[in-house]
């Protein structure tokens, strides 16, 4: 199934920083239905930033839409998918048992089911790649770890509940006509490197907020995928060679513009 | 399945039956007192398994589902979160082994031409009832993988139905899992098929 080069796209979890960056990257190319469990107006008016330098969402005017959608409620999700060509699921709840499985696992089920039912042509699901889980089954000691490496979430609530959501989404992709890309993220930071940061390094799986948003434009537009469910690392290609970000370059044509090279070189070189 | 296992295992073991219902509607034989337990809540799960040495988690085999989309959501959350909370409570309590009763129907979509073994990747359908036991397996597998508990999934068919799993075979498989040497195969996670008839037979692998 070909990609989505124009039309309507619904974003679930648009109120977070990746949602904000995604809206900025997509707003001139698609008509967006931006949804979040909290009204975007409230997120902006109360300046609910995830961290000090994380972006806030723009309050886009018509023809774009913004609405409140709770992904744990299938009927709301199904209605939000109506008439959409593409869907992006950025929802996440990290540390609360009472909501983690509801949002990360059941929410993924609701989004995949609704997208398949509504005839959405491409769904981009998202989740974490925990580079360092502090157990013996993670991939922290490895290098050249590929995008398709099986995740080992251990007993971490956030990692495990999102992992289940990813597996549910895979099942929908393999059993229906739903075309799914799953983006894995780890660390985020602003694209601009401050002089005082030079030479200080960065996590081995980091992407700028700006590049994270742009990756969705490439993902929506990309042509047919080899498999109905494809997983991509979304990170800058850092010189430590732990995570080669090769698949996104090959299949989506995306690579990070912010490479943070100054962070990995001695200041003055 | 859970009630049958309670009745039969209680003839040789001290069995503590727990479940989400306020009271059990099933005959539990010589099992101990039934403990109504909300597995979604860590304190309740800890209370429910108090005194146990091994856990047999049969709920994912035949969980009840409510109506409509809300019923699907409740089922998925109850099984995924409930299994997570149960396994965490077991780890906290120092319980070394969890026996999960899963569903052989995870392979219903595979052509009957194939000789399916327990090492194959499950192929659940994109429906909550099919995904729920798979979620339970994944939760147990990932927690076992990092060394916190030993877990085995026994994938069974419908109890005493044609193509399903007989009560005798189900009990024998659980007894075997109860008595097995911990991690005798070198892993803390394993899965077995326990089917008495139909294309999945004979028995186990």
Boltz contact constraints between the chains, C-beta under 6 A:
constraints:
  - contact:
      token1: [A, 74]
      token2: [B, 69]
      max_distance: 6.0
  - contact:
      token1: [A, 101]
      token2: [B, 77]
      max_distance: 6.0
  - contact:
      token1: [A, 101]
      token2: [B, 80]
      max_distance: 6.0
  - contact:
      token1: [A, 101]
      token2: [B, 81]
      max_distance: 6.0
  - contact:
      token1: [A, 102]
      token2: [B, 77]
      max_distance: 6.0
  - contact:
      token1: [A, 105]
      token2: [B, 80]
      max_distance: 6.0
  - contact:
      token1: [A, 106]
      token2: [B, 73]
      max_distance: 6.0
  - contact:
      token1: [A, 106]
      token2: [B, 76]
      max_distance: 6.0
  - contact:
      token1: [A, 106]
      token2: [B, 77]
      max_distance: 6.0
  - contact:
      token1: [A, 109]
      token2: [B, 76]
      max_distance: 6.0
  - contact:
      token1: [A, 135]
      token2: [B, 146]
      max_distance: 6.0
  - contact:
      token1: [A, 137]
      token2: [B, 145]
      max_distance: 6.0
  - contact:
      token1: [A, 137]
      token2: [B, 146]
      max_distance: 6.0
  - contact:
      token1: [A, 153]
      token2: [B, 142]
      max_distance: 6.0
  - contact:
      token1: [A, 154]
      token2: [B, 146]
      max_distance: 6.0
  - contact:
      token1: [A, 155]
      token2: [B, 143]
      max_distance: 6.0
  - contact:
      token1: [A, 160]
      token2: [B, 142]
      max_distance: 6.0
  - contact:
      token1: [A, 164]
      token2: [B, 80]
      max_distance: 6.0
  - contact:
      token1: [A, 164]
      token2: [B, 135]
      max_distance: 6.0
  - contact:
      token1: [A, 168]
      token2: [B, 131]
      max_distance: 6.0
  - contact:
      token1: [A, 171]
      token2: [B, 124]
      max_distance: 6.0
  - contact:
      token1: [A, 171]
      token2: [B, 126]
      max_distance: 6.0
  - contact:
      token1: [A, 172]
      token2: [B, 126]
      max_distance: 6.0
  - contact:
      token1: [A, 175]
      token2: [B, 126]
      max_distance: 6.0
